[in-house]
């Protein structure tokens, strides 16, 4: 069964000069995408700042990093052109599939390089960016990240953040609320005239951390026509007392999928692995083995619902947002 995955961090390795074709020690490479029957993979440009930049050994500013990461992504589209092709529309995804190619969808994790300038949203559009997570784990010109501090978690979007949501709606760029504060989430829900997406999140009712969505938030995403991409990180799936506990079991993913469906319905659930952005040990190994997860989803929910979860819901939301 074909899969649309709403989030991975593999571009970080491309930025380091490695190639997707034959990439080692990663969840994703070109051959693994084929083996895993991936229809479309969202590749996020994650922009490390603050202490995250130090941890990643990044010395250039956010703008320099973004451009170099973008250039690395474009390089790989050329290198891997026989098996991988960019997609700006759902029609592109279906065309690429007919040619035996995996679709690459460019996204951004942390709108820090928008830097208070609305024209930078248009630059994202010109570069082929199709989805933007408004924040990561730090405040930026758009708003605030999720936080364990209830007062900080309640902070909403800044005026510029609301302007960006409106402009992204106009350009057909999906608004991604993963990592956003709860106050910011509700500002997106009130501001966006199009469906919005949580590209890689889980259920707070089952694992009480700020990165996960409450039942009310799950319903709001569904009511907008958007989708929630299930994150495979073990710390989002269950409380982790032992830091050595890094295992992600398929049964945990099914538990969260069941809750999402019970709360928000079968049309609101998708997959957002966070491949190459998490240190979890996955029961199915990596993207090449993900059909093992698919078979478990089919067994639990049936074929028709599994098709929705694996790709149909994401494609429908993209078509509604992108306009094609």
N, C-alpha and C positions, 0 to 999 in steps of 0.2 A: 504493500500500500504506500502511495506517495506521501511525502511529508513536506510541509512548509514549516520552517523553524524561524521564530521571530527574533532570536537573539543569539549571537556568539561574539567572542572577543578575539577571534583569530587574526584580525588585522594587526594586532599588536606584534605578532610574530613576523608578519610581512614587513612591518616597519623596521624590524631588526635586520632585514635583508634576506630572510629565508623565503623560500618559494612554496606556494601551496601544492605544487606538483612534487610529491615525494616528501612533504613536510613530516618530520619525525617528532615523536614525543608530544603529540597533540591529539585532541579529540577529533579534529577535522583535518583532512587533506583532500586532494582532488579525487583520489581513488576511493577513499572512505566515503565520500559523499555519494559516489556512484553505488558502492556496495550497500549503503544504507537506504537507497531508493529515495534520495532527497529530490524533491521537485524544485524547491526554492529555499535558499539559505539567506537570511538577513545577516549581513556583515556589518557590525557596528564599529565606527571610529570612536573608541573611548579615549577621552582627552585627560590624561593624568595631570592633576594640579596639586598644590600644597604638599602634604607629606606623601601623598600617593605618587607624585612625580619623583620624590626622593627614593621611595621604595622601588620604583621601576627604573631608576638610574637615568631619568629624563632631565636634561639640563637646559633644553630650549624652552621658550615660552609656549603657551597654549596654541597660539596662531601658527608658530613654526612647526610644532608637533602635528597639528591637524593637517597642514599642507603636505608634510612628508608622508604621513600615514595615507592620505588620499592618493598621493603619487604612487605609493607602493601598491595600493589597491588597483589603481588603473594599470600598473605594470603587470600585475598578475592576470588581469582580464586579457591582456595581449598574449602573455606567455601560455595561458591555459585556454585560448580561444576555441580550440577544437572541442572542448568538453564543458566549458563554463562560459556563460554569456550574461551581460547585465540585463536587468528588467526594470522598466519604469512604469509598466502597466501590467494588468493581468493578461492582456492579449500577448504581451511579450513573453510572459511565463509560459503560456500555452504554446506559443510559437517555438520557444526554446525546447520545450518538451518534445514537440514533434520532430525536432532535429537531433534528439538524443542528448541534449545539453542540460546541465543544472543551471538554474537561474540564480544570479547573485543580485541581492537587493541591498543597496547602500543605506545605512542608518547612522545616526549620531547618538552617542551616549554622553550627555552633559552638553547643554547649549552654551557653555561658557564662552565660546568664540563668537557668539552673537553680540556680546559686549555692548548691549544697550543700543545697537544700531539696527533698525528694522530692515535696512537694505541688505544686511547680512543673511536674513532669512531667504531673500531672493537669490543670494549667492549659493546657499545650500541647494536651492532648487535647480540652479544652472549646473551644479556639479552632479545632479542626479540623486540627491538625498531624498529618500521616500518616507522616512520616519525619524523623529527627533525626541529623545528623552530629555525633558526640559532641564532636569538637574541630575547630578550624581550625588555624592555624599557631602557636598559643600554648597554653601550659598553662592549664587551667581546673580547676574543682572535680571534674571527672570523670576527667581524665587528661592525657595528653601528646600532642603532635602528632608527626608523622613528622619525622625529622631526619637530616642527613648525618653526624652524630656517632653512631657505632654504640652507644655507651653510652646516649645519650638515646633513640635509636630503639628500644632494648630495654625502655624503661620501660613498665610495664603500667598498667592502670586503677587508679585509687584505689578504696577501698572504696565511696565514694559512686557512682562510675561503674558499679560492678557492680550496686549497688542500682537505679540508673537503668535498666540493661539489663533487669533482672528486671521492673521496673514497666512499662517500655515493652512487654515481652512480654505482660504482663497486660492492658494497654490496647489492644493491637493497633497500636502505633506502630512502624514499621520502624526498626531500628538500622542506621545508615549508618557504615561504617568508613573511607570516604575521608577523607584527612587525618590519620587516627589513627596513632600509633606502631605499630610491628610488635608490640611487647609488648602494647599495648592491643588490637590485632587478635586476638591469641591468647587474651587474657582474654575478649573477646566470644565467640569460638568456643567457649570452655569454659563460659561462663555462659549464653548465650542458648539458650532452648528452642525458638525459632522460627528460620526462615530469616533471615539478615541480608544486607545489601546494601552493595556499594561503588558509590555512585551515579555517580561520575565518575573513573575510574582506568584505567590502561593496564598493560602487561606490563613488569616489570622486566628480564626476560630479553632484551628488545629495546631497552630504554632504561633504563639503570641509575640511577634516581633514587628517593629514598625514597617519593615519592608514588605510585609504581607498585607493583604487587603481584608477589611472587615466584610461581613455579609452585606452590609448596606452599600459598600463600595462595589462589591461584585455585582449587585443588582443594578447599580448606576451605570457601570460599564455596559451591561447587557441592554439596559433601556436606551442607551445612546446608539446601539447597533454595533458596538465594538466587541473586542475579544480580550480575554486574559490568557497570556501564554504561560503555561505551567513551567516553573523554574525547577531544574533538577538538583539544585544545591541542597545537600543534606541538612544544613542548618536552617533552611527555610521550611523543611518538611516536618521536623520534629525537634523538640527541645534537646539540646546537646550539652550534657554535663561534662563529658569526657572529650577533651580537645583531640584525642586520638581517634574518636569516632567520626570517620569520614565517609562511611558507606551509605550510598543511596540505593535503597531497595525499590524494586518495581511496585511492591505492595504499598509503599508510602505514596508513590505517585498516584496510584489508583485511589487511595484514600482521599487525596486532595481533589482529584478529578470528580469523584463521587460527590464530595461536598459542593464543589463549584456547580455541578449540574443540578443538585438538589436545590441550591439557593437561587441560581440565575438561569438555569435552563441549558439545554444541549446546544443552543446556537451561540453561546458566549464563550466557549472553551476552545483553546488552541494550545500549541506547544511552543515554549520559549526556553530552550535548553540551558542557555548560558554556557555552552561548550567553550572550552579554553579560557573561561573566566572564573571557573570554580576548581577547587582542589579536591572535590569529592571523588570517591572511587565508585564508579557506576556499575550496577549489576550486569549491564549489557556491554560494558567496556568503553565504547566510544560510538561515534556516529555510524560506523560500519556495522555495528551490531544492533542498531535501534529497531530493526524489525521484530526483535524479541519483545521489546516494549509494545510495539504495535499489536502483536498477537495477544498479549495480555489485555490490551484495551479492547480488542475485538471480543475476547472471551467474556470480559466483564460487562460491556455495554452493547454488544452486537455490532454487525458490520456497518450499518447505516450511520449510527452515532459515531463509530470509530472514524469513518470517512470525514465526518464533520470536524472531529477533534484534530485529526492529523493534517487536514489541508482545506476542506471546503469552507469552514468558518473563516479562516484567515483570508482566503481568496475573496469571499463575499465582502468582508470588511474592507479589504484593500480596494475592491472595485467601487464600493460606496464612497470611500475617501478620495481615491485617486481620480475617479471619474471615468475609468476605462479598464 
